[in-house]
Amino acid sequence: MSNQPAKIHVDPAKAYALAEMTPYQDGAVVSRTLLQHETGTLTVFSFDAGQALSEHTVPFHAFVQVLDGEAQIIIGGNPVTVSAGEIVLMPGEISHGSRPSSASRCC
């Protein structure tokens, strides 16, 4: 692991409304990366109804917090329904993806 500094895409010591950072777009997934580092990222997503994020694997653990709507998070082939205000852990090296049940935002 190198000592590369994190790329921070928000101002420090400033409050943000996460759900407002990625507006919905018809037929699209919108993402905004807030923090990027070799040890992980913090990204906010909005999913229009019917959109999904394909299953993939990353080397680090990740949490998903649903900000509004509801999403089905697939972890290791198992679906987990996560509603607004809830979080779920996606362990590193285990495939995961998202199939929102409706238009939703998460980070």
C-alpha positions, 0 to 999 in steps of 0.5 A, spaced: 500 500 500 502 506 498 502 513 501 498 516 496 493 522 499 486 521 498 482 525 493 477 529 496 471 532 492 467 535 498 469 541 502 472 539 509 468 542 515 462 543 511 455 539 512 452 536 506 445 533 504 447 527 501 440 525 498 441 532 494 448 531 491 445 526 486 439 528 482 434 523 479 435 522 471 430 519 467 433 512 465 439 513 468 444 511 474 447 517 477 453 517 481 458 522 485 464 520 488 466 524 494 472 521 497 477 516 493 483 512 496 486 506 494 483 503 501 476 505 499 471 510 496 465 514 498 460 515 493 453 517 492 448 514 487 441 515 485 437 510 481 431 511 476 426 506 477 428 500 473 436 501 473 441 497 477 448 496 478 451 490 476 454 485 481 462 486 482 467 485 487 472 489 491 477 488 496 475 492 501 468 492 506 463 497 504 456 499 507 450 501 503 446 506 506 439 507 503 437 515 503 430 514 500 426 509 496 428 502 497 433 497 494 435 490 493 442 489 495 445 482 492 451 480 496 454 473 495 448 472 490 443 473 496 438 479 496 437 483 502 432 489 502 434 495 504 429 501 506 430 508 507 435 510 513 437 502 513 444 500 512 447 493 510 455 491 510 457 488 504 464 484 505 470 485 501 471 480 496 464 478 496 460 479 490 455 485 490 450 489 486 444 493 487 437 492 484 433 498 487 425 496 487 423 503 485 427 510 484 432 510 490 438 514 492 444 511 497 451 512 499 
